[in-house]
Amino acid sequence: MSGGITVDAGFAVDPDQLDAVAAQLAGVAATVAGVGAVAVLTAADPVLPLSAPLAPVTAGRVAGDLARIVAGGVSAPAVAAQVLALAGRLEVTSLRYRVGDETADAVVALARRVVAQAVVDAAPELAGTAGAVVAADVLFRLQEVEHHVVVAAVAQAVEGDVDLGVLAATAAEEVGKVDDRVLVDLRGAGTLLAAHPDVVRELAALTPDLARAAGLTGVEDVADVAGLLTSAGAVTPLFRETPVRVTPQTVPRAVPSRPPRGFAEVLDGVAHQSTGYTAAAGTVGGRLSAAGEPAPGGIRLERVTHADGTVAWIVEVPGTQDWTPLPGSTSTPMDLTTNLRAVAGEPTATGTAVVDALRQAGVRPDEPVMLAGHSQGGLTAASLAADPAVVAEFHVTHVLTAGSPTDGLPAAPGIRTVSLEHNGDLVPALDGTDAAGSEDRTVVRRDVSDQEGVREDPLAAHGWSGYLRTAALADASDDPALRAFRESGSAFFDAPGARVDVFDYTAERVP
């Protein structure tokens, strides 16, 4: 002490403050990352160029701003990555102060190894992702894993020793959450599109024009665009069709107590084959017992036998279960390749699997068949009903679809079809064609925008709970077309003395 003053030549750092600032930066990064998806869809909105003549200066400024947000060095994903990198450096500095350089370096090396492997695993999917913003967001979320591992290490250091084994488990868990975090980022885009569902249909309808503008010939509609994409399978692994193997399941899931009594119970049977669906609270009408989530690739046939010995079959096909453009990367044929091939009017692995299941179950040519499905499953059902070879081999009489883009398919003459579609459900709009009823096809529409769950997450308009409710309303309706479907399809529904047997199959792609 000299002259009443105190001199401290040390430089003190508070790790807690570093952690707090890093957490704030990580929150900012996550928010910025979510902006990208909304911006790219806003830029693609066909209304923008139409409104430009009304305010050309503003339109030009908006276009420039959107371009900077969507792509380039100052794009939303790029800025988010930079901010998150800064947060990571602060956290690593905090960790060094707490446990020393050697342990901190080990933690960082562990986190980077996990992220590097995750990037390698995701590379085929990212290469085939339709939107660069989505791919960038996935990479950002993978980078975020490293940050979370370092944060977990800091928390361990505060409590005691750093455990690399526990951190490895944390890293694996964080990688598993990446897809969910990307979905949250895209919910902003879902909100925009659900508010303007016609934009999806218009964008889909515009794709042939965009393809022709790029110099591609022979592209007249969405089916041609889908066919153009699937043709890549001839020279690349993308969308390449594969054989399919159909295996009977020895132990059926959720055996029904009786035949279905209407639309809702048929769709409830479809739901039980869908990945992500569990009926922990029971099922429509109590017909099916509670069941856990099914394995991918499930197809169920219900054989309804009436008291007079007549037999009818219901085929239940789930929707898309994998979105990778590489059909060999997962076993299920309910994937993006099947979606594109079905829209293009080409044979699909899922369609082949359904036909194989019908043959294995011993369905006779004179026994009526109802094809039912949700999303891709409905697209498969409608495609099979429009296939002359299929209807020549099997007596397909009825089709029931929910949330499926089937409007571009030719109606199968003489086969009664009911299509359930929700206003705001983006999937049925992907065919670029307005749904239209006909003598054989009835379209049931319902606005679910004010329903609980959909208000918070517009993507829920495609979900099961809403479509099962819509099907129940169709069951209760006195509309002549719906009544005609039920009456003509009485062979599929419950009646005194009727019983039901199930035939469950697993469909797998064969590399």
JOMOFEN-V174178 format. One record per backbone hydrogen bond with DSSP energy under -1.0 kcal/mol. CO is the residue of the C=O (numbers start at 0). NH is the residue of the N-H. E is the energy in kcal/mol with one decimal. If there is no record, write none. Layout:
((CO/NH/E) (CO/NH/E))
This chain:
((1/4/-1.4) (4/1/-1.4) (13/17/-1.6) (14/18/-2.5) (15/19/-2.1) (16/20/-2.4) (17/21/-2.5) (18/22/-2.3) (19/23/-1.8) (20/24/-2.4) (21/25/-2.5) (22/26/-1.9) (23/27/-2.1) (24/28/-2.5) (25/29/-2.1) (26/30/-1.9) (27/31/-2.4) (28/32/-2.3) (29/33/-1.5) (34/38/-2.3) (35/39/-2.3) (36/40/-1.7) (37/41/-2.3) (38/42/-2.5) (39/43/-1.2) (44/47/-1.4) (46/50/-1.7) (50/53/-1.3) (54/58/-2.9) (55/59/-2.3) (56/60/-2.1) (57/61/-2.9) (58/62/-2.6) (59/63/-2.2) (60/64/-2.5) (61/65/-2.9) (62/66/-2.2) (63/67/-1.9) (64/68/-1.9) (65/69/-2.8) (66/70/-2.3) (68/75/-2.9) (71/74/-1.7) (74/78/-2.8) (75/79/-2.6) (76/80/-2.2) (77/81/-2.0) (78/82/-2.6) (79/83/-2.6) (80/84/-2.2) (81/85/-1.8) (82/86/-2.2) (83/87/-2.5) (84/88/-2.1) (85/89/-1.9) (86/90/-2.1) (87/91/-2.6) (88/92/-2.2) (89/93/-2.3) (90/94/-2.5) (91/95/-2.5) (92/96/-1.9) (93/97/-1.4) (94/98/-2.8) (95/99/-1.8) (99/103/-1.9) (100/104/-2.9) (101/105/-1.8) (102/106/-2.2) (103/107/-2.4) (104/108/-2.5) (105/109/-2.2) (106/110/-2.5) (107/111/-2.5) (108/112/-2.1) (109/113/-2.0) (110/114/-2.3) (111/115/-2.6) (112/116/-2.2) (113/117/-2.2) (114/118/-2.5) (115/119/-2.1) (116/120/-2.5) (117/121/-2.1) (118/122/-1.1) (121/125/-2.7) (122/126/-2.6) (123/127/-1.2) (130/134/-1.9) (131/135/-2.7) (132/136/-2.2) (133/137/-2.3) (134/138/-2.2) (135/139/-2.3) (136/140/-2.6) (137/141/-2.1) (138/142/-2.2) (139/143/-1.9) (142/146/-1.1) (143/147/-2.3) (144/148/-2.2) (145/149/-2.0) (146/150/-2.3) (147/151/-2.3) (148/152/-2.1) (149/153/-2.3) (150/154/-2.2) (151/155/-2.1) (152/156/-2.5) (153/157/-2.2) (154/158/-1.6) (155/159/-2.6) (162/166/-2.0) (163/167/-2.1) (164/168/-1.6) (165/169/-2.2) (166/170/-2.6) (167/171/-2.1) (168/172/-2.2) (169/173/-2.5) (170/174/-2.3) (171/175/-1.7) (174/177/-1.4) (176/180/-2.0) (177/181/-2.2) (178/182/-2.1) (179/183/-1.8) (180/184/-1.9) (181/185/-1.8) (185/189/-2.2) (186/190/-2.5) (187/191/-1.8) (188/192/-2.4) (189/193/-2.6) (190/194/-1.7) (195/198/-2.0) (196/200/-1.2) (197/201/-2.8) (198/202/-3.0) (199/203/-2.5) (200/204/-2.5) (201/205/-1.8) (205/209/-2.2) (206/210/-2.4) (207/211/-2.4) (208/212/-2.4) (209/213/-1.3) (210/215/-2.2) (211/214/-1.9) (220/224/-1.7) (221/225/-2.6) (222/226/-2.4) (223/227/-2.1) (224/228/-2.0) (225/229/-2.5) (226/230/-1.5) (228/231/-1.5) (229/232/-1.9) (230/233/-1.7) (231/234/-1.4) (231/235/-2.3) (236/239/-1.3) (242/509/-2.6) (244/507/-2.6) (246/505/-2.6) (259/493/-2.5) (261/265/-1.7) (262/266/-2.6) (263/267/-2.0) (264/268/-1.3) (265/269/-1.5) (266/270/-2.6) (267/271/-1.4) (269/272/-2.0) (270/273/-1.7) (273/276/-1.9) (278/281/-1.8) (282/285/-2.0) (283/286/-1.4) (286/256/-2.3) (290/278/-1.6) (296/506/-3.0) (298/504/-2.6) (299/315/-3.0) (300/502/-2.6) (301/313/-2.4) (302/500/-2.0) (303/311/-2.1) (304/498/-2.4) (305/308/-2.3) (309/305/-2.6) (311/303/-3.1) (312/369/-2.8) (313/301/-2.8) (314/371/-2.6) (315/299/-1.7) (316/373/-1.1) (324/238/-3.4) (325/328/-2.0) (330/508/-3.8) (332/334/-2.2) (333/320/-3.6) (333/321/-1.2) (334/338/-1.8) (335/339/-2.4) (336/340/-2.5) (337/341/-2.4) (338/342/-2.2) (339/343/-2.1) (340/345/-3.2) (341/344/-1.3) (347/351/-2.4) (348/352/-2.2) (349/353/-2.3) (350/354/-2.2) (351/355/-2.4) (352/356/-2.5) (353/357/-2.3) (354/358/-2.1) (355/359/-2.8) (356/360/-2.3) (357/362/-2.1) (358/361/-1.1) (363/366/-1.6) (367/312/-2.6) (368/396/-2.3) (368/397/-1.4) (369/314/-3.0) (370/399/-2.4) (371/316/-2.5) (372/401/-1.4) (373/376/-2.2) (374/378/-1.9) (375/379/-2.8) (376/380/-2.2) (377/381/-2.7) (378/382/-2.1) (379/383/-2.5) (380/384/-2.1) (381/385/-1.1) (383/386/-1.3) (386/390/-2.2) (387/391/-1.3) (388/392/-1.1) (389/393/-2.7) (393/395/-1.6) (394/368/-2.1) (396/415/-1.9) (397/370/-2.3) (398/417/-2.3) (399/372/-2.1) (400/419/-2.6) (401/374/-2.8) (403/405/-1.8) (405/408/-1.6) (411/414/-1.7) (415/398/-2.2) (416/441/-2.9) (417/400/-2.4) (418/443/-3.0) (419/402/-2.8) (420/445/-1.5) (421/424/-1.9) (426/429/-1.9) (428/431/-1.8) (439/416/-3.0) (440/437/-2.8) (441/418/-2.8) (443/420/-2.9) (445/422/-2.0) (447/450/-2.0) (450/454/-1.7) (452/456/-2.0) (456/459/-2.6) (457/460/-1.9) (458/461/-1.6) (459/462/-1.9) (462/466/-1.3) (463/467/-2.7) (464/468/-1.6) (465/469/-2.3) (466/470/-2.4) (467/471/-1.8) (468/472/-2.0) (469/473/-2.0) (470/474/-2.1) (471/475/-1.6) (478/482/-2.7) (479/483/-2.4) (480/484/-1.8) (481/485/-2.3) (482/486/-2.7) (483/487/-2.7) (484/488/-1.6) (486/489/-1.2) (488/491/-2.1) (489/492/-1.2) (494/497/-2.4) (498/304/-2.5) (500/302/-3.3) (502/300/-2.1) (503/248/-3.1) (504/298/-2.4) (505/246/-2.5) (507/244/-3.4))
